[in-house]
Amino acid sequence: AIGAKRILEVGTAIGYSMRRLGRTERATEILKEVLARKPAHEPAYRTLVQMYYTDGRYDSLLGLMERWSAANPADAQSRQLLDSVRTLVRAQSGLPDSGNP
């Protein structure tokens, strides 16, 4: 039998492959399903962050990163990146950068 950890790894790999094939929506669905099963699955999170950023889906990126940071407060790298994304989203929307979340 395939273990739960292996299923998550395979799901992440399939999501990544779908992205490379240009099937962005399917890749997003798969990666979100992996994260629904295990919210702390870092490979799926990082792949989805990259996809949202590359596709310019900054609102989705911001939401994903805020949920991740709330659930993983020890992840300093993601917190720093979240601050940068907040600045980017504010700039994209024409809002001033207040420096506050």
C-alpha positions as CSV (number, residue, x, y, z in Angstrom):
1,A,0.0,0.0,0.0
2,I,1.1,3.5,-0.7
3,G,1.6,5.6,2.4
4,A,-0.1,9.0,3.0
5,K,3.3,10.8,2.7
6,R,4.0,9.2,-0.6
7,I,0.6,10.2,-1.9
8,L,1.3,13.8,-1.0
9,E,4.7,13.7,-2.8
10,V,3.2,12.2,-5.9
11,G,0.4,14.7,-5.9
12,T,2.9,17.6,-5.6
13,A,5.0,16.1,-8.5
14,I,1.9,15.7,-10.7
15,G,0.9,19.3,-9.9
16,Y,4.3,20.5,-10.8
17,S,4.2,18.5,-14.0
18,M,0.8,19.8,-15.0
19,R,2.2,23.3,-14.5
20,R,5.1,22.6,-16.9
21,L,2.6,21.2,-19.4
22,G,0.7,24.5,-19.3
23,R,-2.3,23.1,-17.4
24,T,-2.2,25.7,-14.8
25,E,-5.7,25.4,-13.5
26,R,-5.4,21.6,-13.1
27,A,-2.0,22.1,-11.4
28,T,-3.6,24.6,-9.0
29,E,-6.4,22.2,-8.1
30,I,-4.0,19.3,-7.4
31,L,-1.7,21.4,-5.2
32,K,-4.6,22.9,-3.3
33,E,-5.9,19.4,-2.7
34,V,-2.5,18.3,-1.3
35,L,-2.5,21.4,1.0
36,A,-6.1,20.6,2.1
37,R,-4.9,17.1,3.1
38,K,-1.8,18.4,4.8
39,P,-1.6,22.2,5.3
40,A,2.0,22.1,6.3
41,H,3.2,20.3,3.1
42,E,6.0,22.6,2.2
43,P,6.8,21.3,-1.3
44,A,3.2,21.8,-2.5
45,Y,3.1,25.3,-0.8
46,R,6.4,26.4,-2.4
47,T,5.2,25.1,-5.9
48,L,1.9,26.9,-5.6
49,V,3.6,30.1,-4.4
50,Q,5.9,30.0,-7.5
51,M,2.9,29.4,-9.8
52,Y,0.8,32.3,-8.3
53,Y,3.8,34.6,-8.5
54,T,4.8,33.7,-12.1
55,D,1.1,34.0,-13.2
56,G,0.7,37.4,-11.6
57,R,-2.1,36.0,-9.3
58,Y,-1.0,38.3,-6.5
59,D,-4.3,38.2,-4.5
60,S,-4.2,34.4,-4.5
61,L,-0.6,34.5,-3.6
62,L,-1.2,36.8,-0.7
63,G,-4.0,34.7,0.7
64,L,-2.0,31.5,0.4
65,M,1.0,33.1,2.1
66,E,-1.1,34.6,4.9
67,R,-2.6,31.3,5.7
68,W,0.8,29.6,5.6
69,S,2.4,32.1,7.9
70,A,-0.4,31.9,10.4
71,A,-0.1,28.1,10.5
72,N,3.7,28.1,10.4
73,P,4.9,31.0,12.5
74,A,8.5,29.6,12.7
75,D,8.9,30.0,8.9
76,A,10.9,33.2,8.9
77,Q,11.6,33.1,5.2
78,S,7.9,32.9,4.3
79,R,7.2,35.8,6.7
80,Q,9.8,38.0,5.0
81,L,8.5,37.0,1.5
82,L,4.9,37.8,2.7
83,D,6.0,41.3,3.6
84,S,7.4,41.7,0.1
85,V,4.2,40.4,-1.5
86,R,2.1,42.7,0.6
87,T,4.2,45.6,-0.7
88,L,3.8,44.3,-4.3
89,V,0.1,43.9,-4.0
90,R,-0.2,47.5,-2.6
91,A,1.8,48.8,-5.5
92,Q,-0.3,46.9,-8.0
93,S,-3.5,48.3,-6.5
94,G,-2.1,51.8,-6.2
95,L,-2.3,51.8,-2.4
96,P,0.5,53.4,-0.4
97,D,3.0,51.1,1.3
98,S,2.1,51.6,4.9
99,G,4.6,49.0,6.2
100,N,1.8,47.3,8.1
101,P,0.2,44.0,7.2
